[in-house]
Amino acid sequence: MAQFIFAYHGGKSPETPEEGEKVMAAWGAWFGGLGDAIVQPGAPLGMSKTVNGSGVTDDGGANPVSGYSVVDAADMDAAVTMAKGCPMVVDGSGSVEVAELLEM
């Protein structure tokens, strides 16, 4: 079994407490459906800075990461299938970048 990181891009903050409860329920249901595949549920991320040889920028790039999770999956296809159920993908508010964590 390999491990994969799900890097979330996009999404939006709930505007009301009721909307927040609905969003959290959707994420809880998705994680519940993934069961033991969830290695680390991760967390949402705040504003990022990009560091390179030219300096530091405050914007996180064109499509900043908004959160992450780590999952176990048999292969990339299985991980991608899991990611398709992400609430941000389902509601169209964001995307999931899937990458295998490689052993060093």
VENRA-V98315 format. One line per field, one symbol per residue. psi: psi as a letter, one per 40 degrees, with the letter a starting at -180 (. if undefined). Layout:
psi = ???
//
This chain:
psi = hiiihhhhhaiihieiddddddddddddddddddbedhdhdaiiiaiiihhaeeahieeeadgiheiiihihididddddddddehddddeeeaihhhhhhii.
//
